[in-house]
Amino acid sequence: MFKLRWQIWWVAIVLVGLIVVGCGGLLTSDNRVTNQALLPVENVHLTLGNPSNAGKDDNNYLLESSDRPYVVAYDRSRLIPKWVSWQLNTTWLGDVPRNNNFRPDENLPQGWYAVRSSDYNGSGFDRGHMIPSADRSGSAKDNSATFLMTNILPQAPDNNQGPWADLETYCRDLARQGKELYIVAGGFGSGRSMGKGNVKIIVPDRVWKVIVVLDKPDLGIAGVNANTRVIAVDMPNQQGIKEESWRKFRVSVDAIEAKTNYNFLTNVPDAIQKQLESRVDRTLAN
């Protein structure tokens, strides 16, 4: 009888252990495990919120799926993303080479025009990634996903290859130092358009980015407090700024909200959100 009771207890302990382990992490699209089970969101890339409350509206269309390693709010009328949101930590980084397979996004609703890489030919603008290819160098599949044209908008080469690229590198450096970042990027303004025939791709006058830097991975909303570093930038989408420092273009999150009508950090408690959004990052290094 004693032996039978011991066996029953042993089975119970094993089952509890399996349940605890199973609840401790989520499986990503390429079988990486990340400890995000306690986050109050269904998609880790929307941990801090949905800035435009994107859904099924044509000009505010949410593109998210289990095999897309980021989230897009797409604008059908402008043929560019309103914003792209993603998580960045070392689990997303590796040594996979840049895929370079720019292509239409087949996940757009039937009947929508899907921008092609060739639509940018001769325009003078770069195919500007919002989530950069190098932020998804951990797997070939994830890297390839960054080349969907719904992640791309027209960027002036001096912007895209200058301060914008430098800030992208800086973010990866922070991730390699053990930080976890939540990033949202997009553009605003519509003084120009490019394309051929009936294809009119809007060229934003400005490009912006909001970056929340957590001290370590897997904290989610619980890792955000009044002292959390938030970097926000608002850059002119123009030539002549290639040698400028990205730090020159730092602003408050409130300033970007005023220009875009988006609402950032909505999953953060109101009192903390107010403090974080009113500040301008002044960090000089690290």
N, C-alpha and C positions, 0 to 999 in steps of 0.2 A: 504493500500500500504506500509506504514511504517513497519507494522508487517511482511509482506511478505519479505521485504528487510532484515529485521533483521534475519529472519529464514534462508535466503540464506547465509548471512554472517556467521551465526553460523555453518551451515553445512560445509562451506569452511574452517573455523578455525579448526573444528574437523578433517577434512580430512588431512589438513596440519600437524596437530599434530600426526596423525597416521603414516604419511609418515616419519616424523622426527624420531619417535620412532623406526619404522621398519628399518630405515637405521642406527640406532645407535648401533646395535649389531648383532651378528651372533649366531645361535643356534648350540650347539655342539651335539655330537652323543648321549648324554644322557640328552638332553634338558636343559643344562646349557646355559645361555646367556653370551657371552663375547664381549666386545666392541672392535672388531677388524675390523670393516667395512671399515676403512680408510687405512688399510695396503695395500701396493702395491704388495701383493702376494695372491694366491688363497688358500694356506694351511698355517695356522698359525705356524706350526712346521718348515716351511721353510722360516720364516720371514727374516732371515739374509742371506739366499742363499742356493744353492745346491752345496756343495763343490766339487763333482766330475762330475757335470753336468750329473747326472744319468738320464737314460731314459729307452730305450728298449734293450740296449745291454746286452747280457747274463751275462757278468761279471761286469756290472754296472747297474743293473736292479732296477728301482724305484718302490717301493711298498708303495702306499698311497691310502687311501680311507676315506670316511666320517666316517666309524666306526672304524678306526685304530687311536688310540690317540697318534700317533707319525709317523715318516716317516723313511723308510729303503732304503738304497742302497745296494742291495744284489749281492754277487759274486758267480755265479753258479759253477765256477771251484774250488773255495776254500771252498764252502759250509758254509760260514759265511758271516755276514754283512760286507760291506766295512765301513759303518758308519750308525749310527742311530741318528736322530735329533728330538728334542722335546722342547716344552714350559713347564715351571714349574712356577706355582704360587699357591696361596691357594685354587683356585677353583678346582684344581686337587687333593687336599689332603683331607682325611677324616679318617674314622675308619674302612673301609672295610678290613677284614682279608686277608692275603696272600692266593691267589687261589691255587698255586702250580700245576696247570694242564699243565705241559710241553707237547707240542704236535706239530705235523708237521703243516706247514703253507699251507693250501689248496688254497691260493691265488697265488701260484707259477704257471707259465705256464705249460700246459699239457706236460707230458713227462720228466719234471725235477724231479730229486731225491729230495724228501722232507725229511730233516734230522729228525730223531726220537730221543726222549729222551734216548731210550735204546742204541743209538749209542755211548753214553758217558759212558756206564756201564764199570767199570773196567779200565778206562783210566787214573785215577789219577787226572783228571781235573774237576773243577766245571763247571756246566752249567752257564756260566757267563752272566748275563743280561747286556745289554748296557743301555737301559732305565730301571731303577730298578722298581721292583714291587711296592715298597713303594711310588714312584713318581706318582702312579696312584691308590691311595687308596680312591678316591672319589666315585667310583662306582664299583660294581662287574664286570661289562662288561669291563670297562677299565683295571681293574687289571688283568683279565683273558687274555686280549690281549697281555700283556707283557710276557706271557709264550709261545708265538709262537716261534718256534725254529729259525726263521729268525732274532730274536732279541738276539740270544744267540751265544757266541763263547767260546772256551775252555780257561778257566783261571786257573792259578795255585791257589790252595786254599789260600796260604798265601797272594797273591795279592788281590784276590777277597774278602776275609774276613778281610783283613787288611787295608792298606791305600786307596784302591779303595772304600771299604764300608764306611770308615770314610769320604771321600770326598762326597759321596752320601748323607750321613747324614748332612754334613755341608751345602750342597746345599738346602736341605729341611728346615734347620734352617733359611737360608737367606730368603726363600720364606715365612716362617711363620713370619718373621720380616716385611713383606710387600713388599719385592722385587719381581721382575719378572725376571726369568732366561731363556735364550735360550741356549740349550746345544747340543753339537754334540760329539759323542764318537765312538771309533772304535779301531782297532789294525793294526799293520803292521809287516812285516817280516814273513818269512816262513821257518824257520829252521827245523820244525818238522811237522808231520802229525799224526793223530789218526783215529781210526775206524776199521772196520772189512771187510774183503773181498775187494770189489771194492769201498767201502765207505772210502774216504780219506778226512777227515776234517782237514784243515790247522790250526795249532796252532800258533798264532802270537807271535813273540818274544817280542813285546812291546804292551802296550795298552795306548791309549791317550784320552784326553778329552779337549774340548774347551768350556768355560762357559762365557757367556756375562751376566752381572748383571745390570739390570735396577733398578732405584730407586723406581719405583712403576709400577703397572700393567697398561695395555691398552695403552701404549705409542708407542709400535712397533718401527719402524725405527726412528721415531721422537724422541725417548728417548735415542738414541745413540749419544754421543758427544765425544770430545777428552779426556774427563775426566772419561768416563765410565770404570768401572772395568771389566777387562777380565782376567780370570784364565785359564791357559793352563797347562796341565800336561802330562808327558811322563814317564810311569812306566814300569819297567821290569816285564815281565809275568813269574815270577819264585818264587820258594820257598825261605824262609829265610828273607822275608821283612815284615812279619806280624806286627811287632812292629814299623816299620818306620812311620814317619809322612808323610801324602800326600804332605805337603808343601815342603818337600825335593826334590820332583820331578817336581817342577814348571819350566816351560820353556816359551819361547815366542811362539806366534802363528806362526811366521815366521819359527821357528825351526821345528815345526810339518809339515808345508807346504813343507819344503825342503825334509823331509823324506817320505811323502806320495804322493807328487805331487797334493794335493788337494788345492783348493783356497777357503778360508773361508771369511765370512763377505762380500760377493760380492754385497749384496744389500745396503751396507753402502757406503756413499760418499767416493771417493778414498782418499782424503786427510786425513780424519778421520780414515779410514781403515788402512792406512800406519802407523799412529801413534799407534793405538791400537795393531797392530800385532807385532810391534817391541819391545814392553815392556814385562818385566817379572813381574808378580804380586808379591808384597813384603808385602802385608797386613799381619799383625801378628794375628789379631783377628777380630771378627765380620764379 
